[in-house]
């Protein structure tokens, strides 16, 4: 990514505080930063967008995932995605278990730290602490091992459905996405809950985050490189 031309878009609510935040980024990070509402269409983003910041205080996780998925499918260039206002490292690790973020910023990060991280992200680096990266490497290592084992007897269709649960999709939305009836979705969910020994959708999503999924190879390579390059953030 080119720091001189890459645009930064912060997805959050429009208010005086967010406006001041964007003005600060423009002045201190020497880049073009703008605001977008969580309700704005994702395809309306400028083609020159290089980094999208998702504000966890104002964007629900299901919408964060939607933004992430649609941005990853854009044909007009790679867009880095980072999360703002994470509560703590555990919160960040949970989000990173199903979203491939390039950066993480916490509620107590200073504005100077935010600008420093934005610059690094625009330069193509990751921005997160060494301990968080180590956690991710261990998580993905376990997932790589688990990928060679049967997922508790779940069928391919059941794996698709449990994956859609993590997006916050309703039974009707899952049925529409998979071109099946709502009754069929309910039957699959009953079988899924029984196979993985859970009692509701939240438990199923938590099980999936711990036991399913693996990042694409290029993300793992970025994480490994980032562990060596993140000395600037190790003391955070």
C-alpha positions as CSV (number, residue, x, y, z in Angstrom):
1,X,0.0,0.0,0.0
2,X,1.2,3.5,-0.7
3,X,1.0,5.9,2.2
4,X,0.9,8.9,-0.1
5,X,-2.3,7.8,-1.9
6,X,-4.0,5.3,0.4
7,X,-7.3,6.6,1.9
8,X,-8.4,5.7,5.4
9,X,-12.1,5.2,6.1
10,X,-13.4,5.0,9.7
11,X,-16.7,3.2,10.1
12,X,-18.5,4.7,13.1
13,X,-21.3,7.0,14.0
14,X,-21.0,10.6,12.8
15,X,-20.7,12.9,15.8
16,X,-18.4,15.7,17.0
17,X,-16.0,13.3,18.6
18,X,-15.6,11.2,15.5
19,X,-15.2,14.3,13.4
20,X,-12.4,15.5,15.6
21,X,-10.8,12.1,15.5
22,X,-10.7,12.2,11.7
23,X,-9.3,15.7,11.6
24,X,-6.5,14.5,14.0
25,X,-5.7,11.6,11.7
26,X,-5.6,13.8,8.6
27,X,-3.2,16.2,10.4
28,X,-0.9,13.8,12.2
29,X,-0.8,10.7,9.9
30,X,-0.4,12.7,6.7
31,X,-3.1,10.8,4.9
32,X,-6.7,11.3,3.7
33,X,-9.2,10.1,6.2
34,X,-13.0,10.2,6.1
35,X,-16.0,8.9,8.0
36,X,-18.5,6.3,6.9
37,X,-21.7,5.2,8.7
38,X,-22.1,1.5,9.6
39,X,-25.3,1.7,7.6
40,X,-23.6,3.0,4.4
41,X,-23.4,0.6,1.4
42,X,-19.9,-0.9,1.4
43,X,-19.6,-0.7,-2.4
44,X,-19.8,3.1,-2.1
45,X,-16.3,3.3,-0.8
46,X,-13.8,5.2,-2.9
47,X,-11.6,3.0,-5.1
48,X,-8.5,4.5,-3.5
49,X,-9.4,3.2,0.0
50,X,-6.5,1.3,1.5
51,X,-7.5,1.0,5.1
52,X,-10.9,0.6,6.8
53,X,-11.2,1.1,10.6
54,X,-14.2,-0.6,12.2
55,X,-15.3,1.0,15.5
56,X,-16.3,-1.8,17.8
57,X,-18.2,0.7,20.0
58,X,-20.6,1.5,17.1
59,X,-20.5,-1.4,14.7
60,X,-22.0,-4.7,15.8
61,X,-19.8,-7.8,15.3
62,X,-22.2,-9.2,12.7
63,X,-21.9,-6.0,10.7
64,X,-18.1,-5.9,11.2
65,X,-18.0,-9.4,9.7
66,X,-20.2,-8.3,6.8
67,X,-17.9,-5.3,6.1
68,X,-14.8,-7.6,6.3
69,X,-16.3,-10.2,3.9
70,X,-17.4,-7.7,1.3
71,X,-14.1,-5.8,1.5
72,X,-12.1,-9.0,1.0
73,X,-14.1,-9.6,-2.2
74,X,-13.4,-6.2,-3.8
75,X,-11.8,-6.4,-7.2
76,X,-10.2,-3.0,-7.2
77,X,-7.3,-3.6,-4.9
78,X,-6.6,-5.0,-1.4
79,X,-8.1,-3.2,1.5
80,X,-6.6,-3.6,5.0
81,X,-9.1,-3.9,7.9
82,X,-8.5,-3.0,11.5
83,X,-10.7,-2.8,14.6
84,X,-10.9,0.2,16.9
85,X,-11.9,0.3,20.6
86,X,-11.3,-3.3,21.5
87,X,-11.9,-3.9,25.2
88,X,-8.7,-5.9,25.8
89,X,-6.6,-8.6,24.2
90,X,-9.1,-11.4,24.9
91,X,-11.8,-9.4,23.1
92,X,-9.4,-8.9,20.2
93,X,-8.4,-12.6,20.1
94,X,-12.1,-13.6,19.9
95,X,-12.7,-11.3,17.0
96,X,-9.5,-12.4,15.2
97,X,-10.6,-16.1,15.5
98,X,-13.1,-15.5,12.7
99,X,-12.0,-12.2,11.1
100,X,-8.6,-11.7,9.3
101,X,-7.8,-8.2,10.7
102,X,-4.5,-6.4,9.9
103,X,-4.6,-4.3,13.0
104,X,-6.1,-3.9,16.5
105,X,-6.5,-0.8,18.6
106,X,-7.7,-0.7,22.2
107,X,-9.9,1.7,24.0
108,X,-7.0,3.1,26.0
109,X,-4.7,3.7,23.1
110,X,-3.6,7.3,22.7
111,X,-4.3,9.3,19.6
112,X,-0.6,9.3,18.9
113,X,-0.5,5.5,19.1
114,X,-3.5,5.3,16.8
115,X,-1.8,7.5,14.2
116,X,1.4,5.5,14.4
117,X,-0.5,2.3,13.9
118,X,-2.4,3.7,10.9
119,X,0.8,4.7,9.2
120,X,2.2,1.2,9.7
121,X,-0.9,-0.4,8.3
122,X,-0.9,1.8,5.3
123,X,2.7,0.7,4.7
124,X,1.5,-2.9,4.5
125,X,2.5,-4.1,8.0
126,X,0.4,-5.6,10.8
127,X,-0.3,-3.7,13.9
128,X,-0.9,-5.7,17.1
129,X,1.1,-6.8,20.1
130,X,3.6,-9.7,20.1
131,X,1.5,-11.5,22.7
132,X,-1.6,-11.3,20.6
133,X,0.3,-12.5,17.5
134,X,1.6,-15.4,19.5
135,X,-1.9,-16.2,20.6
136,X,-3.0,-16.2,17.0
137,X,-0.2,-18.4,15.8
138,X,-1.0,-21.0,18.5
139,X,-4.7,-20.8,17.6
140,X,-4.2,-21.3,13.9
141,X,-1.6,-24.1,14.5
142,X,-4.3,-26.0,16.4
143,X,-6.8,-25.3,13.7
144,X,-4.4,-26.6,11.1
145,X,-4.1,-29.8,13.0
146,X,-7.8,-30.1,13.5
147,X,-8.4,-29.6,9.8
148,X,-7.1,-33.1,9.2
149,X,-9.7,-34.6,11.5
150,X,-13.4,-35.1,11.1
151,X,-15.3,-32.1,12.6
152,X,-17.3,-34.1,15.1
153,X,-19.1,-35.8,12.3
154,X,-20.5,-32.6,10.9
155,X,-21.5,-32.8,7.2
156,X,-20.4,-30.2,4.7
157,X,-23.9,-28.6,4.8
158,X,-23.8,-28.5,8.6
159,X,-20.4,-26.8,8.5
160,X,-21.8,-24.2,6.1
161,X,-24.8,-23.5,8.5
162,X,-22.7,-23.3,11.6
163,X,-20.4,-20.9,9.7
164,X,-23.4,-18.7,8.9
165,X,-24.5,-18.7,12.5
166,X,-21.3,-16.8,13.3
167,X,-22.4,-13.9,11.0
168,X,-25.5,-13.4,13.1
169,X,-27.8,-14.7,10.3
170,X,-31.3,-15.8,11.2
171,X,-32.8,-19.1,10.1
172,X,-34.6,-17.4,7.3
173,X,-31.4,-15.7,6.1
174,X,-29.5,-18.9,6.2
175,X,-32.3,-20.7,4.2
176,X,-32.2,-17.9,1.6
177,X,-28.4,-18.1,1.4
178,X,-28.4,-21.9,0.9
179,X,-31.6,-22.1,-1.1
180,X,-33.3,-24.5,1.3
181,X,-36.4,-24.2,3.4
182,X,-36.4,-22.7,6.9
183,X,-37.6,-26.1,8.2
184,X,-34.5,-27.7,6.7
185,X,-32.3,-25.2,8.5
186,X,-34.0,-26.0,11.8
187,X,-33.5,-29.7,11.2
188,X,-29.8,-29.2,10.5
189,X,-29.4,-27.0,13.6
190,X,-31.0,-29.7,15.7
191,X,-28.5,-32.2,14.4
192,X,-25.6,-29.8,14.8
193,X,-26.4,-29.1,18.4
194,X,-26.7,-32.8,19.2
195,X,-23.4,-33.7,17.5
196,X,-21.3,-31.0,19.2
197,X,-23.2,-31.1,22.5
198,X,-24.5,-27.6,22.8
199,X,-27.9,-26.2,23.6
200,X,-28.2,-22.9,21.7
201,X,-26.8,-20.8,18.8
202,X,-24.4,-18.8,21.0
203,X,-22.8,-22.0,22.3
204,X,-22.6,-23.4,18.8
205,X,-20.9,-20.2,17.5
206,X,-18.4,-20.3,20.4
207,X,-17.7,-24.0,19.6
208,X,-17.1,-23.2,16.0
209,X,-14.7,-20.4,16.8
210,X,-12.6,-22.8,18.9
211,X,-12.7,-25.8,16.7
212,X,-13.2,-24.7,13.0
213,X,-11.5,-22.6,10.5
214,X,-8.0,-21.7,9.4
215,X,-6.5,-18.6,7.9
216,X,-5.3,-18.4,4.3
217,X,-1.6,-19.0,3.9
218,X,-0.8,-15.4,3.1
219,X,-2.3,-14.3,6.5
220,X,-0.2,-16.8,8.4
221,X,2.9,-15.4,6.6
222,X,1.9,-11.9,7.5
223,X,1.5,-12.9,11.2
224,X,4.9,-14.6,11.3
225,X,6.5,-11.6,9.7
226,X,4.6,-9.3,12.1
227,X,6.0,-11.0,15.2
228,X,9.5,-9.9,14.1
229,X,8.4,-6.5,13.0
230,X,6.1,-5.4,15.9
231,X,8.7,-4.3,18.4
232,X,7.1,-0.9,18.3
233,X,3.9,-2.3,19.8
234,X,5.3,-5.0,22.1
235,X,5.2,-2.8,25.2
236,X,1.6,-1.7,24.7
